[in-house]
Amino acid sequence: MYIVAKRFLKDANDAEDVVQEAFIKAFSKLHQYKAEVTFGAWLKRIVVNKSIDFLKSKNNS
């Protein structure tokens, strides 16, 4: 998941922060996981969304 975030963010520290936030969100939303997709795909989507959110907030500031 770190590699996914790093591809988006191009910065190791930002990628680590985003992955940590994504894991926290995934853990808190675990009850919403549906086995229609693999767990890895579900988690990857959270990482991608968090990466996009991070880039948007960075561009707005």
Backbone as a ProteinNet text record, in pm:
[ID]
protein_1_A
[PRIMARY]
MYIVAKRFLKDANDAEDVVQEAFIKAFSKLHQYKAEVTFGAWLKRIVVNKSIDFLKSKNNS
[TERTIARY]
81.8	0	86.5	202.6	295.6	336.1	362.2	405.2	295.3	171.5	58.8	56.4	66.9	64.9	186.5	301.6	424.6	415.3	350.8	333.4	250.9	150.9	66.8	138.9	204.1	252.4	397.1	476	616.6	701.9	655.3	730.7	712.3	822.9	818.4	744.7	771.9	707.6	557.4	517.8	374.9	307.1	372.6	316	296.8	394.2	381.1	262.9	247.3	135.6	1.6	-7.6	-133.3	-167.5	-68.3	-93.8	-140.7	-79.3	-122	-267.1	-301.3	-439.1	-535.4	-493.2	-578	-603	-500.1	-517.7	-609.5	-597	-686	-829.9	-850.3	-985.6	-1039.7	-955.8	-999.4	-1039.2	-960.3	-991.9	-1123.5	-1145.6	-1268.8	-1391.3	-1370.5	-1481.5	-1486.7	-1415.7	-1406.8	-1544.3	-1637.8	-1772.5	-1844.3	-1797	-1859.2	-1800.2	-1691.4	-1628	-1722.6	-1739.3	-1821.2	-1730.3	-1746.9	-1657.6	-1680.2	-1748.4	-1767.8	-1635	-1543.3	-1407.6	-1309.9	-1186.4	-1087.6	-1056.9	-1010.2	-975.9	-865.7	-769.4	-659.7	-707.8	-803.2	-857.9	-933.8	-1006.6	-1081.3	-985.1	-880.1	-781.6	-705.8	-674.8	-604.6	-689.2	-818.8	-908.1	-906.9	-901.3	-894.7	-764.2	-653.8	-523.5	-525.4	-581	-589.7	-673	-788	-874.1	-806.6	-738.7	-666.9	-553.4	-486.9	-379.6	-434.5	-545.7	-609.3	-653.3	-713.9	-755	-635	-524.3	-403.2	-353.8	-351.1	-305	-396.5	-526.7	-621.2	-598.8	-581.1	-561.7	-427.7	-327.3	-195.8	-202	-279	-292.9	-377.2	-470.3	-555.8	-486.2	-377.8	-310.6	-192.4
-119.4	0	126.4	114	227	265.9	167.2	194.2	267.6	229.4	295.7	443.8	470.7	609.6	686.2	622.1	689.7	726.6	642.4	675	801.7	817.8	936.9	1059.9	1044.8	1160.3	1198.6	1105	1131.7	1173.5	1145.9	1181.6	1071.2	1020.5	906.8	940.4	1055.5	1092.4	1111.9	1179.2	1197.6	1063	974.1	841.9	763.9	770.7	702	756.5	887.9	949.5	907	908.3	872.3	725.3	638.3	495.4	474.6	543.8	531.6	577.6	690.3	739.5	641.1	581.6	485.5	361.1	311.6	194	224.6	342.9	381.8	388.2	447.2	455.4	316.3	230.7	94.6	19.2	32.3	-36.6	13	143.6	198.6	166.9	139.2	108.1	-40.4	-123.5	-265.5	-331.8	-286.6	-343.9	-317.4	-221	-189.8	-269.5	-343.5	-422.6	-532.6	-542.7	-649.2	-735	-864.2	-958.5	-964.5	-865.9	-861.6	-837.6	-769	-746.9	-800	-822.3	-870.7	-761.2	-804.9	-709	-614.8	-669	-587.2	-478.5	-512.1	-413.2	-304.3	-344.7	-249.4	-153.6	-209.4	-128.2	-37.2	-88.5	-7.6	112.3	92.6	202.8	310.4	269.4	366.7	445.1	375.9	442.5	541.1	500.5	589.3	712.9	691.5	805	899.1	842.9	926.1	1003.4	940.5	1007.9	1125.3	1103.2	1210.1	1323.6	1288.9	1391.2	1472	1402.5	1470.3	1569.7	1526.6	1615.4	1736.2	1714	1825.5	1925.9	1875.4	1966.6	2039	1972.1	2034.9	2145.5	2122.9	2223.2	2342.3	2319.2	2427.8	2517.6	2469.6	2552.4	2628.3
0	0	0	62.4	64.8	-77.3	-160.8	-298.8	-375.6	-352.3	-418.6	-379.8	-251.5	-205	-256.9	-258	-303.6	-451.1	-531.3	-673.5	-690.9	-607.6	-615.4	-561.9	-448.8	-373.7	-401.5	-452	-486.3	-366.2	-245.7	-125.9	-22	30.2	122.2	251.6	308.4	435	418.7	311.6	285.9	262.7	190.3	163.2	292.5	382.7	511.6	590.2	591.5	663.5	605.2	473	406.9	431.1	424.2	448.2	591.8	685.8	824.8	840.2	781.3	786.9	720.8	610.4	539.2	624.1	691.6	776.8	894.5	950.4	1059.9	1010.4	893.6	837.8	806.3	747.2	714.2	840.5	945	1069.9	1127.8	1123.9	1180	1094.3	966	875	837.6	911.9	878.9	870.5	950.9	948.5	815.4	737.4	608.8	493.1	521.3	414.8	369.9	238.5	179.7	93.5	102.9	35.1	-115.8	-172.9	-318.2	-389.5	-322.9	-374.5	-270.4	-313.1	-217.2	-115.3	-0.5	103.9	56	-16.4	-68.4	-162.3	-247.6	-341	-265.4	-163.1	-80.8	-10.8	47.8	118	21.3	-96	-196.6	-237.3	-252.5	-289.3	-181.2	-55.1	54.3	46.2	18.9	6.1	-110.5	-222.4	-339.2	-305.5	-244	-209.4	-110.6	-10.9	86	18.5	-77.4	-151.1	-231	-297.2	-374.8	-282.9	-169.4	-72.8	-23.6	1.4	47.3	-57.5	-183.2	-290.5	-306.1	-294.9	-304.6	-192.5	-70.4	42.7	32.8	-20.7	-37.6	-143	-249.1	-355.3	-311.3	-219.2	-171.5	-70.5	-11.5	90.5	37.7
[MASK]
+++++++++++++++++++++++++++++++++++++++++++++++++++++++++++++

